[in-house]
């Protein structure tokens, strides 16, 4: 793998996506495993990228440690840990393509709902504990099986209408916690092979650098533009995931 130029051709843009996502452009992280899966298996891609996600989380948490919504985290994080546990228990039984299809469909439907119903941030939704628990568990589960927990998280948090800094900070703390929780089950599932760890160590500095760049971008980006970008990325990632699942089933 380490001597394959096609691996590096896929790994470098994938790691750039991870860094930018951890710096504040969250949905880009959902592209990392799909991009890497063009060169290696999705299972190997997930094992390789998790250490990079965790190392980039350190930069993100330091940058956004004062900008997050605690009530949202108090509801969603415990549910997410339950979702991680379910993912661990069902890891051998759930098809990667089934997860891609579910996450992709949720992303596309949510983005289309925003565009066609014109739901602007001037009319934020009210917090809901049942919804927060459900989408938190879904995010933990899909994050475990495919590092794609962003869409379920956004289903609950985006309609709340936070400023970009608070939205990104809440997302950062949430996924840093989820990724940390995934380390133990990934280890016992044999995901941390030596080649994966070497590649992760070589690629991590690029991810950290991109995270630092994205942190500065989030501080100056226009709020309406920020949310429009998030929804466009959600839609694009959703279409990509649906296409991947359909291609494998055909």
C-alpha positions as a Python dict, from the first residue, in 0.01 Angstrom:
ca = {
    (1, 'X'): (0, 0, 0),
    (2, 'X'): (271, 250, 101),
    (3, 'X'): (455, 196, -228),
    (4, 'X'): (144, 235, -444),
    (5, 'X'): (127, 581, -613),
    (6, 'X'): (-252, 543, -653),
    (7, 'X'): (-282, 514, -276),
    (8, 'X'): (-103, 845, -224),
    (9, 'X'): (-302, 1007, -504),
    (10, 'X'): (-618, 925, -309),
    (11, 'X'): (-477, 965, 43),
    (12, 'X'): (-349, 1322, 9),
    (13, 'X'): (-682, 1479, -97),
    (14, 'X'): (-864, 1261, 157),
    (15, 'X'): (-644, 1390, 438),
    (16, 'X'): (-688, 1749, 319),
    (17, 'X'): (-1065, 1692, 349),
    (18, 'X'): (-1018, 1564, 705),
    (19, 'X'): (-814, 1869, 805),
    (20, 'X'): (-1055, 2119, 654),
    (21, 'X'): (-1348, 1941, 818),
    (22, 'X'): (-1186, 1946, 1160),
    (23, 'X'): (-1105, 2313, 1120),
    (24, 'X'): (-1473, 2394, 1069),
    (25, 'X'): (-1590, 2278, 725),
    (26, 'X'): (-1746, 1966, 871),
    (27, 'X'): (-1912, 1786, 578),
    (28, 'X'): (-1583, 1767, 388),
    (29, 'X'): (-1469, 1497, 631),
    (30, 'X'): (-1738, 1270, 492),
    (31, 'X'): (-1547, 1258, 164),
    (32, 'X'): (-1230, 1110, 316),
    (33, 'X'): (-1327, 742, 327),
    (34, 'X'): (-1508, 750, -12),
    (35, 'X'): (-1200, 908, -175),
    (36, 'X'): (-961, 660, -12),
    (37, 'X'): (-1192, 374, -108),
    (38, 'X'): (-1104, 445, -471),
    (39, 'X'): (-756, 304, -397),
    (40, 'X'): (-800, 69, -97),
    (41, 'X'): (-1085, -120, 68),
    (42, 'X'): (-1338, 83, 273),
    (43, 'X'): (-1251, -117, 585),
    (44, 'X'): (-879, -37, 548),
    (45, 'X'): (-965, 326, 471),
    (46, 'X'): (-1167, 355, 792),
    (47, 'X'): (-887, 207, 1002),
    (48, 'X'): (-625, 432, 846),
    (49, 'X'): (-818, 756, 880),
    (50, 'X'): (-938, 721, 1239),
    (51, 'X'): (-596, 808, 1394),
    (52, 'X'): (-577, 1110, 1159),
    (53, 'X'): (-925, 1220, 1264),
    (54, 'X'): (-824, 1189, 1631),
    (55, 'X'): (-498, 1385, 1589),
    (56, 'X'): (-681, 1658, 1397),
    (57, 'X'): (-947, 1665, 1669),
    (58, 'X'): (-682, 1792, 1912),
    (59, 'X'): (-629, 2105, 1702),
    (60, 'X'): (-1004, 2152, 1658),
    (61, 'X'): (-1088, 2116, 2028),
    (62, 'X'): (-817, 2366, 2127),
    (63, 'X'): (-945, 2612, 1866),
    (64, 'X'): (-1315, 2587, 1956),
    (65, 'X'): (-1299, 2499, 2326),
    (66, 'X'): (-1490, 2817, 2420),
    (67, 'X'): (-1752, 2806, 2144),
    (68, 'X'): (-2004, 2524, 2183),
    (69, 'X'): (-2356, 2456, 2304),
    (70, 'X'): (-2347, 2237, 2614),
    (71, 'X'): (-2722, 2146, 2625),
    (72, 'X'): (-2697, 1995, 2276),
    (73, 'X'): (-2390, 1793, 2372),
    (74, 'X'): (-2553, 1676, 2697),
    (75, 'X'): (-2835, 1520, 2493),
    (76, 'X'): (-2654, 1396, 2184),
    (77, 'X'): (-2324, 1262, 2322),
    (78, 'X'): (-2460, 986, 2549),
    (79, 'X'): (-2685, 873, 2265),
    (80, 'X'): (-2391, 878, 2025),
    (81, 'X'): (-2191, 649, 2254),
    (82, 'X'): (-2483, 406, 2247),
    (83, 'X'): (-2474, 428, 1866),
    (84, 'X'): (-2101, 350, 1869),
    (85, 'X'): (-2171, 45, 2084),
    (86, 'X'): (-2440, -73, 1843),
    (87, 'X'): (-2199, -26, 1554),
    (88, 'X'): (-1938, -237, 1732),
    (89, 'X'): (-2187, -516, 1807),
    (90, 'X'): (-2320, -523, 1450),
    (91, 'X'): (-1992, -453, 1266),
    (92, 'X'): (-1988, -797, 1103),
    (93, 'X'): (-2356, -788, 1006),
    (94, 'X'): (-2418, -444, 856),
    (95, 'X'): (-2328, -388, 492),
    (96, 'X'): (-2113, -84, 415),
    (97, 'X'): (-2339, -13, 118),
    (98, 'X'): (-2651, -17, 335),
    (99, 'X'): (-2496, 249, 560),
    (100, 'X'): (-2383, 453, 258),
    (101, 'X'): (-2737, 443, 118),
    (102, 'X'): (-2903, 548, 445),
    (103, 'X'): (-2660, 832, 516),
    (104, 'X'): (-2669, 947, 154),
    (105, 'X'): (-3048, 952, 141),
    (106, 'X'): (-3074, 1149, 466),
    (107, 'X'): (-2822, 1403, 339),
    (108, 'X'): (-2996, 1455, 5),
    (109, 'X'): (-3347, 1480, 151),
    (110, 'X'): (-3237, 1727, 418),
    (111, 'X'): (-3060, 1951, 168),
    (112, 'X'): (-3355, 1947, -73),
    (113, 'X'): (-3593, 2028, 213),
    (114, 'X'): (-3382, 2333, 301),
    (115, 'X'): (-3368, 2462, -55),
    (116, 'X'): (-3727, 2405, -158),
    (117, 'X'): (-3888, 2515, 165),
    (118, 'X'): (-3655, 2813, 204),
    (119, 'X'): (-3568, 2741, 566),
    (120, 'X'): (-3338, 3028, 661),
    (121, 'X'): (-3152, 3066, 989),
    (122, 'X'): (-3380, 3353, 1095),
    (123, 'X'): (-3640, 3098, 1210),
    (124, 'X'): (-3447, 2848, 1426),
    (125, 'X'): (-3608, 2529, 1551),
    (126, 'X'): (-3666, 2461, 1920),
    (127, 'X'): (-3444, 2205, 2097),
    (128, 'X'): (-3604, 1861, 2133),
    (129, 'X'): (-3462, 1591, 2361),
    (130, 'X'): (-3623, 1296, 2172),
    (131, 'X'): (-3491, 1426, 1839),
    (132, 'X'): (-3149, 1493, 1989),
    (133, 'X'): (-3129, 1141, 2131),
    (134, 'X'): (-3237, 980, 1804),
    (135, 'X'): (-3003, 1176, 1578),
    (136, 'X'): (-2721, 1146, 1830),
    (137, 'X'): (-2748, 767, 1827),
    (138, 'X'): (-2771, 764, 1447),
    (139, 'X'): (-2464, 984, 1423),
    (140, 'X'): (-2263, 761, 1656),
    (141, 'X'): (-2362, 450, 1463),
    (142, 'X'): (-2290, 584, 1114),
    (143, 'X'): (-1968, 745, 1237),
    (144, 'X'): (-1853, 408, 1366),
    (145, 'X'): (-1921, 213, 1049),
    (146, 'X'): (-1815, 472, 790),
    (147, 'X'): (-1680, 792, 960),
    (148, 'X'): (-1991, 959, 817),
    (149, 'X'): (-2180, 1077, 1121),
    (150, 'X'): (-2212, 1433, 996),
    (151, 'X'): (-2550, 1408, 826),
    (152, 'X'): (-2744, 1276, 1130),
    (153, 'X'): (-2571, 1534, 1350),
    (154, 'X'): (-2666, 1812, 1111),
    (155, 'X'): (-3026, 1689, 1091),
    (156, 'X'): (-3070, 1796, 1451),
    (157, 'X'): (-2820, 2079, 1498),
    (158, 'X'): (-2840, 2284, 1177),
    (159, 'X'): (-3208, 2383, 1225),
    (160, 'X'): (-3123, 2525, 1569),
    (161, 'X'): (-2965, 2824, 1396),
    (162, 'X'): (-2634, 2858, 1580),
    (163, 'X'): (-2369, 3102, 1463),
    (164, 'X'): (-2092, 2936, 1258),
    (165, 'X'): (-1850, 2942, 1552),
    (166, 'X'): (-2096, 2778, 1794),
    (167, 'X'): (-2211, 2526, 1533),
    (168, 'X'): (-1851, 2428, 1449),
    (169, 'X'): (-1748, 2420, 1816),
    (170, 'X'): (-2039, 2195, 1909),
    (171, 'X'): (-1962, 1966, 1615),
    (172, 'X'): (-1594, 1961, 1709),
    (173, 'X'): (-1651, 1855, 2071),
    (174, 'X'): (-1912, 1601, 1965),
    (175, 'X'): (-1703, 1423, 1703),
    (176, 'X'): (-1379, 1443, 1902),
    (177, 'X'): (-1559, 1252, 2177),
    (178, 'X'): (-1711, 1003, 1934),
    (179, 'X'): (-1379, 942, 1758),
    (180, 'X'): (-1205, 887, 2090),
    (181, 'X'): (-1471, 635, 2187),
    (182, 'X'): (-1415, 446, 1860),
    (183, 'X'): (-1046, 378, 1928),
    (184, 'X'): (-1102, 80, 2159),
    (185, 'X'): (-1348, -113, 1940),
    (186, 'X'): (-1141, -38, 1629),
    (187, 'X'): (-837, -185, 1805),
    (188, 'X'): (-1021, -505, 1897),
    (189, 'X'): (-1157, -532, 1542),
    (190, 'X'): (-798, -534, 1412),
    (191, 'X'): (-821, -202, 1228),
    (192, 'X'): (-487, -63, 1342),
    (193, 'X'): (-245, -260, 1127),
    (194, 'X'): (117, -143, 1110),
    (195, 'X'): (87, -14, 752),
    (196, 'X'): (-219, 190, 850),
    (197, 'X'): (-40, 347, 1146),
    (198, 'X'): (270, 434, 941),
    (199, 'X'): (59, 595, 669),
    (200, 'X'): (-144, 784, 932),
    (201, 'X'): (174, 918, 1093),
    (202, 'X'): (304, 1041, 756),
    (203, 'X'): (-25, 1205, 659),
    (204, 'X'): (-130, 1358, 991),
    (205, 'X'): (84, 1677, 965),
    (206, 'X'): (-94, 1771, 642),
    (207, 'X'): (-430, 1725, 810),
    (208, 'X'): (-330, 1941, 1107),
    (209, 'X'): (-207, 2219, 877),
    (210, 'X'): (-534, 2219, 683),
    (211, 'X'): (-731, 2229, 1010),
    (212, 'X'): (-546, 2543, 1116),
    (213, 'X'): (-627, 2709, 782),
    (214, 'X'): (-995, 2620, 811),
    (215, 'X'): (-1016, 2761, 1165),
    (216, 'X'): (-922, 3102, 1027),
    (217, 'X'): (-1174, 3072, 742),
    (218, 'X'): (-1464, 3001, 979),
    (219, 'X'): (-1385, 3317, 1179),
    (220, 'X'): (-1439, 3542, 878),
    (221, 'X'): (-1693, 3359, 661),
    (222, 'X'): (-2039, 3509, 616),
    (223, 'X'): (-2304, 3321, 820),
    (224, 'X'): (-2554, 3279, 535),
    (225, 'X'): (-2277, 3172, 297),
    (226, 'X'): (-2149, 2928, 559),
    (227, 'X'): (-2482, 2748, 590),
    (228, 'X'): (-2537, 2745, 216),
    (229, 'X'): (-2196, 2583, 176),
    (230, 'X'): (-2280, 2323, 440),
    (231, 'X'): (-2603, 2226, 263),
    (232, 'X'): (-2436, 2209, -79),
    (233, 'X'): (-2170, 1981, 64),
    (234, 'X'): (-2434, 1767, 235),
    (235, 'X'): (-2614, 1721, -95),
    (236, 'X'): (-2294, 1641, -287),
    (237, 'X'): (-2175, 1388, -31),
    (238, 'X'): (-2521, 1230, -21),
    (239, 'X'): (-2528, 1184, -398),
    (240, 'X'): (-2176, 1039, -388),
    (241, 'X'): (-2268, 787, -118),
    (242, 'X'): (-2587, 680, -296),
    (243, 'X'): (-2391, 639, -618),
    (244, 'X'): (-2130, 425, -445),
    (245, 'X'): (-2394, 198, -293),
    (246, 'X'): (-2581, 165, -622),
    (247, 'X'): (-2262, 91, -818),
    (248, 'X'): (-2171, -193, -581),
    (249, 'X'): (-2518, -347, -602),
    (250, 'X'): (-2543, -333, -982),
}
